[in-house]
C-alpha cells in the first residue's frame, strides 16, 4: 500500500476542495430560494391617463422610476387624454391593451381616473394585478375597484390640513371659498369629505364650497370673493369648465385670468395648479408622493404579498408648495418653519 499512502494528502486536499465547492453551491441554491422576488427584474406596465410632459405625470413617473427602475423593467404607455379628442380615447386604449398583452407584465400600474375607466376592466379580466394611483372616483364611477386583483392609492386632497395652514397665511381668516369644477372627480371627492353639505366650519373658519362648470360663475366667484367676505379662494380642479356656448375653457387661460383679476390670494389643493400665473401655493397633494406610495405597493406584490392582503389606501403625505412669484403677487409670507418645509416653484 505504499503507493496509496503517497497519494493520501492529495486525496484529502482534493476531497476538501470538493466539499467546499459543494457547500458553496448549496448556499447559493438556498440563497436563490429565499431571495425576495423583487430582487429579480420584473416587467411593469405603467399606463398614464395623460402624457409624460404633463407636470403631474412627470412627477409620479419619476417617483416610480426612482423606486423601481434600478431593478425592474418599466414600460410606460400614454393614453394622452388631455390632448386627444374623447372619441379617440377608446382607440388609443385598445392599442395600448394589445401592447400590454404582448409585454405580459407582472403588474400594471394605472395613473388617474381616465386610464382606470378606459382600461381597468380589460386588464383585470386578463388576470394582471393592478395597482392604481391618482384615482378620485369611487366604485360608482369605477366598479373595477371592487374586483379582485386591484389595489392602490385613492387620491384625496387635504382639506382640513389646508385650511389649518392657510389660516396662518392671511389676516382675518374667518371665511374661505373652496372653488372647483362640477366634474365626477370633484363631486366624488367633496361628497366623501362633506356629504351633501356645502358649508362647514373647519378649524374655526367658515368654509363655503362651490362646484360649477360655468366659466362666468367660476371667474366671478374669484373676482367677487373679497366683497363676499372671503379671506382667500382655494381651487380644486377646473378642467371641465365651459363658456356660455358650451365650448371648453382652456384651463391655463382660465387660471391666468383668475390670477390677474383676484385681489384675494388663490391657494390650491394640488401642487400642479401652483406656479407663475397660477395659484400662490398651499398644503397639497404631491404627485411624487402618490407615485412613491403606489411603488411601495408594487414592491410588496413582487415580494410575494398577496394582492388581497393590500387594502386600498388614501393619500397619506401632503406637501407645502409655493410659487415665489405668487407669494410676491399677493404679499404673502411664510413662517420660518413652513418655509423650511416648502418646495418652491417659479
Buried (B, 14 or more C-beta within 10 A) or exposed (E): EEEEEEEEEEEEEEEEEEEEEEEEEEEEEEEEEEEEEBEEEBBBBBBBBBBEEBBBBBBBBBBBBEBBBEBBBBEBBBBBBBEBEEEEBEEBBEEBBEEBBEBEBBBBBBBBBBBBBBBBBBBBEBEBBBBBBBBBBBEEBBEBBEBEBBBBBBBBBBBBBBBBBBBEBBEEBEBBBBBBBBBBBBBBBBEEBBEEEEEBEBBEBBBBBBBBBBBEEBBBBBBEBBEEEBBBBBBBBBBBBBEEEEEEBEBEEBBBBBBEEBEBBBBBBBBBBBBEBBBBBBBBBBBBBBBBBBBBBBBBBBEEEEBEEBEBBEBEEBBBBBBBBBBEBBEBEBEEEBEEEBBBBE
